[in-house]
Amino acid sequence: MARIRYRYVVGDLQGCLDPLLRLLDEVDFDAEAGDRLWVVGDLINRGPQSVDTLRFVRGLDDAAVAVLGNHDLATLAAVAGVSGKLGKVPAAQELLDAPDAAELVDWLRERPLLHVDGSHVMVHAGLLPAWSVSQAQALAREVERALRSPDWREFMAQMFGNEPDRWSDDLQGWDRLRVVVNAMTRMRFLGEDGSLQMKAKGSPDQAPEGLLPWYAVKDAVWRSHTVLCGHWSALGLRDMGRVVALDSGCVWGGCLSALRLEDRRIFQVQCPEYAEIGSD
């Protein structure tokens, strides 16, 4: 494997492979020359090319790192038959119908929940303010072990729900894993008491009274690192110093955005072909 040249962190793909290929062509992405692709989660679901997106990223082998997002997990749950939402998760039937379905499902559930490289942390939604990066890594590993185990379907069956609504080091079992999954793949707003407000959406500039974006807690322990995330299309592309948000709404007809870590330069391609899919 070549010495790393550039690392490109790309926002939510949601099964939109064509814009990714255009973006990689624009930056002259070359895995053999040492370029690396980082994907902030939600590789699949609402877009029309979920299976091909999985195949492409998987085919990059060690030249790609992709963390899991809420849509990836929802697809796995539907494929596993534990959520009752097979018809409501667009990527699930496409994945089940693929001739290489078993290999793709296994590859997807082996993806990490969080990736740390030096001073950078990549996670789909965010990190709770009480978590250090090392603690977040350990918690992510707990979820990953459950997802990669022979009993992974049982984990998927227990994953959904908004309770408990806050973190405690004393949490055990499914409650513990559920809070970690909710924070790392679904979180947007927190209450003043630190509670996860899973039903609140919309722009952070119009936050409901008493709520604040997860990244706005000033004394958050994770601020030792720079967090790279997606998930929040209403937040859009924002470089906030210690947080870079990269979901610029490609699947809604917006843009697909990438950050080059080596010089913090942003690259974008327009995605008008997906404008009819809907809104987040």
C-alpha positions as CSV (number, residue, x, y, z in Angstrom):
1,M,0.0,0.0,0.0
2,A,1.4,3.4,-1.0
3,R,2.3,6.1,1.5
4,I,-0.8,8.3,2.1
5,R,-1.0,11.3,-0.1
6,Y,-4.4,12.9,0.4
7,R,-7.4,12.0,2.6
8,Y,-10.8,13.0,1.2
9,V,-13.7,13.0,3.7
10,V,-17.0,12.9,1.9
11,G,-20.5,13.6,3.1
12,D,-23.5,11.3,3.2
13,L,-23.7,9.3,-0.1
14,Q,-27.2,7.7,0.5
15,G,-26.7,5.4,-2.5
16,C,-25.8,8.3,-4.9
17,L,-22.7,6.7,-6.6
18,D,-22.6,8.9,-9.8
19,P,-21.9,12.2,-7.9
20,L,-19.2,10.4,-5.9
21,L,-17.5,9.2,-9.1
22,R,-17.7,12.8,-10.5
23,L,-16.2,14.2,-7.3
24,L,-13.3,11.7,-7.2
25,D,-12.6,12.4,-10.9
26,E,-12.5,16.2,-10.1
27,V,-9.9,15.7,-7.4
28,D,-7.9,13.2,-9.5
29,F,-8.4,10.5,-6.8
30,D,-5.7,7.8,-7.2
31,A,-5.7,5.1,-4.6
32,E,-2.4,3.6,-6.0
33,A,-0.7,7.0,-5.5
34,G,-1.8,7.1,-1.9
35,D,-5.2,8.8,-1.9
36,R,-7.7,7.7,0.7
37,L,-11.5,8.0,0.8
38,W,-13.3,8.5,4.1
39,V,-17.1,8.3,4.2
40,V,-19.0,9.8,7.2
41,G,-21.7,7.2,7.1
42,D,-25.1,6.7,5.4
43,L,-23.4,5.0,2.4
44,I,-26.8,3.7,1.3
45,N,-30.6,4.0,1.4
46,R,-32.6,6.7,-0.3
47,G,-30.6,7.1,-3.5
48,P,-30.9,4.8,-6.6
49,Q,-27.5,3.1,-6.5
50,S,-27.1,1.6,-3.0
51,V,-25.8,-1.8,-4.0
52,D,-23.3,-0.3,-6.5
53,T,-22.2,2.2,-3.9
54,L,-21.4,-0.6,-1.5
55,R,-19.6,-2.5,-4.2
56,F,-17.5,0.5,-5.2
57,V,-16.4,1.5,-1.7
58,R,-15.8,-2.2,-0.8
59,G,-13.7,-2.5,-3.9
60,L,-11.3,0.3,-2.7
61,D,-10.3,-2.1,0.1
62,D,-7.8,-0.4,2.5
63,A,-8.0,2.9,0.4
64,A,-11.4,3.5,1.9
65,V,-12.8,4.0,5.5
66,A,-16.5,4.2,6.0
67,V,-18.3,4.5,9.3
68,L,-21.8,3.4,9.9
69,G,-24.8,5.8,9.8
70,N,-28.4,5.5,10.9
71,H,-29.5,4.6,7.3
72,D,-26.9,1.9,7.0
73,L,-28.1,0.4,10.4
74,A,-31.8,0.7,9.4
75,T,-31.0,-1.2,6.2
76,L,-29.3,-3.9,8.0
77,A,-32.2,-4.2,10.4
78,A,-34.7,-4.5,7.6
79,V,-32.5,-7.0,5.8
80,A,-32.3,-9.0,9.0
81,G,-36.1,-9.1,9.2
82,V,-36.2,-7.6,12.7
83,S,-37.6,-4.1,12.2
84,G,-40.8,-4.7,10.2
85,K,-39.7,-2.0,7.9
86,L,-38.5,-3.8,4.8
87,G,-40.9,-1.9,2.5
88,K,-40.0,1.4,4.1
89,V,-36.2,1.2,3.7
90,P,-35.5,1.7,0.0
91,A,-32.0,0.0,0.0
92,A,-33.1,-3.1,1.8
93,Q,-34.9,-4.9,-1.1
94,E,-32.3,-3.9,-3.6
95,L,-29.7,-5.4,-1.3
96,L,-31.6,-8.6,-0.7
97,D,-32.0,-9.0,-4.5
98,A,-28.3,-8.6,-5.2
99,P,-26.5,-11.9,-6.2
100,D,-23.7,-10.9,-3.7
101,A,-26.1,-9.9,-0.9
102,A,-24.5,-12.1,1.7
103,E,-21.0,-10.7,1.1
104,L,-22.2,-7.1,1.0
105,V,-24.3,-7.5,4.2
106,D,-21.3,-9.0,6.0
107,W,-19.0,-6.2,4.8
108,L,-21.4,-3.5,5.9
109,R,-21.9,-4.9,9.4
110,E,-18.1,-5.1,9.8
111,R,-17.7,-1.3,9.2
112,P,-16.7,0.7,12.3
113,L,-19.0,3.1,14.2
114,L,-16.1,5.6,14.7
115,H,-12.7,6.1,13.1
116,V,-9.8,8.0,14.8
117,D,-6.7,9.0,12.9
118,G,-4.3,11.3,14.8
119,S,-6.2,14.5,15.8
120,H,-9.3,13.6,13.6
121,V,-12.4,11.6,14.6
122,M,-14.9,10.6,12.0
123,V,-18.4,9.7,13.2
124,H,-21.8,9.9,11.5
125,A,-23.8,12.1,13.8
126,G,-21.6,13.3,16.8
127,L,-20.2,12.7,20.2
128,L,-21.7,13.3,23.6
129,P,-19.9,16.1,25.5
130,A,-19.0,13.9,28.4
131,W,-17.1,11.5,26.2
132,S,-13.3,11.7,25.6
133,V,-12.2,10.3,22.3
134,S,-10.7,7.3,23.9
135,Q,-13.9,6.5,25.7
136,A,-15.9,7.0,22.5
137,Q,-13.5,4.6,20.8
138,A,-14.1,2.0,23.5
139,L,-17.9,2.4,23.3
140,A,-17.9,2.1,19.6
141,R,-16.0,-1.1,19.8
142,E,-18.7,-2.5,22.1
143,V,-21.3,-1.8,19.5
144,E,-19.1,-3.2,16.7
145,R,-18.6,-6.5,18.6
146,A,-22.4,-6.9,18.9
147,L,-22.9,-6.1,15.2
148,R,-20.2,-8.5,14.1
149,S,-21.2,-11.4,16.3
150,P,-23.2,-14.5,15.2
151,D,-26.1,-13.1,17.2
152,W,-26.1,-9.7,15.4
153,R,-29.8,-10.0,14.5
154,E,-30.6,-9.9,18.2
155,F,-28.7,-6.6,18.5
156,M,-30.6,-5.2,15.6
157,A,-33.9,-6.1,17.2
158,Q,-32.9,-4.2,20.3
159,M,-31.3,-1.2,18.7
160,F,-34.3,1.0,18.0
161,G,-35.8,3.4,20.6
162,N,-35.1,6.7,22.2
163,E,-34.7,5.5,25.8
164,P,-32.6,5.9,27.8
165,D,-32.3,9.5,26.7
166,R,-28.9,10.2,28.3
167,W,-25.6,8.7,29.0
168,S,-24.4,7.1,32.2
169,D,-21.3,5.1,32.8
170,D,-23.5,2.7,34.8
171,L,-25.6,1.7,31.8
172,Q,-25.5,-2.0,30.9
173,G,-26.7,-4.3,28.2
174,W,-29.0,-3.1,25.3
175,D,-29.7,0.2,27.0
176,R,-26.0,1.0,27.0
177,L,-25.5,0.1,23.3
178,R,-28.7,1.9,22.3
179,V,-27.5,5.2,23.7
180,V,-24.1,4.8,22.0
181,V,-25.9,4.1,18.6
182,N,-28.3,7.0,19.1
183,A,-25.5,9.5,19.9
184,M,-23.1,8.4,17.2
185,T,-25.6,7.9,14.3
186,R,-28.8,9.8,15.1
187,M,-28.1,12.8,17.4
188,R,-28.7,16.4,16.5
189,F,-29.9,18.3,19.6
190,L,-29.3,18.0,23.3
191,G,-31.4,19.3,26.2
192,E,-30.0,21.6,28.8
193,D,-29.7,18.6,31.1
194,G,-27.7,16.7,28.5
195,S,-30.5,14.5,27.3
196,L,-30.7,13.3,23.7
197,Q,-33.6,15.0,22.0
198,M,-34.1,12.5,19.2
199,K,-37.3,14.0,17.8
200,A,-35.9,17.5,17.2
201,K,-34.8,18.2,13.6
202,G,-34.4,21.3,11.4
203,S,-31.8,23.9,11.2
204,P,-29.6,24.5,14.3
205,D,-30.1,28.2,13.7
206,Q,-33.8,27.7,14.6
207,A,-33.2,25.4,17.5
208,P,-36.3,24.7,19.7
209,E,-36.2,26.6,23.0
210,G,-34.1,24.8,25.6
211,L,-32.2,22.8,23.1
212,L,-28.8,23.2,21.6
213,P,-26.8,21.4,18.8
214,W,-24.6,18.6,20.2
215,Y,-21.4,20.4,19.1
216,A,-22.3,23.6,20.9
217,V,-21.4,22.4,24.4
218,K,-18.3,24.4,25.1
219,D,-16.6,22.2,27.7
220,A,-17.1,19.0,25.7
221,V,-14.3,16.6,26.4
222,W,-14.0,15.4,22.8
223,R,-12.7,18.9,21.8
224,S,-9.1,17.5,22.0
225,H,-9.8,16.3,18.5
226,T,-11.5,17.6,15.3
227,V,-14.8,15.8,14.6
228,L,-15.8,15.0,11.0
229,C,-19.5,14.2,10.7
230,G,-22.5,14.2,8.4
231,H,-26.1,13.2,9.1
232,W,-27.6,16.7,9.4
233,S,-28.6,18.0,6.0
234,A,-30.3,21.0,7.5
235,L,-27.0,21.9,9.1
236,G,-25.3,21.6,5.7
237,L,-21.6,22.1,5.0
238,R,-20.0,23.9,7.9
239,D,-16.4,24.1,9.0
240,M,-16.6,25.2,12.7
241,G,-13.0,24.6,13.6
242,R,-13.3,21.6,15.9
243,V,-16.3,20.2,14.0
244,V,-16.6,19.9,10.2
245,A,-20.1,18.9,9.0
246,L,-20.3,17.5,5.5
247,D,-23.9,16.5,4.7
248,S,-24.8,19.0,2.1
249,G,-27.9,17.2,0.9
250,C,-26.8,15.4,-2.2
251,V,-29.7,13.0,-2.1
252,W,-32.1,15.9,-1.9
253,G,-30.7,17.6,-5.0
254,G,-28.0,19.6,-3.1
255,C,-24.3,19.0,-3.3
256,L,-21.9,16.2,-2.5
257,S,-19.0,17.7,-0.5
258,A,-15.5,16.5,0.4
259,L,-12.9,17.9,2.7
260,R,-9.2,17.3,2.0
261,L,-7.7,16.9,5.4
262,E,-4.1,17.8,4.3
263,D,-5.1,21.4,3.5
264,R,-8.7,21.7,4.6
265,R,-9.9,22.5,1.1
266,I,-13.5,21.8,0.2
267,F,-14.6,20.2,-3.1
268,Q,-18.2,19.9,-4.3
269,V,-20.3,18.6,-7.1
270,Q,-23.9,19.4,-7.7
271,C,-26.6,16.7,-7.5
272,P,-29.7,18.1,-9.2
273,E,-30.7,14.7,-10.5
274,Y,-32.0,13.8,-7.0
275,A,-34.1,16.8,-6.3
276,E,-37.3,14.8,-6.6
277,I,-36.5,12.3,-3.9
278,G,-37.9,14.5,-1.1
279,S,-36.7,16.4,2.0
280,D,-35.1,15.3,5.2
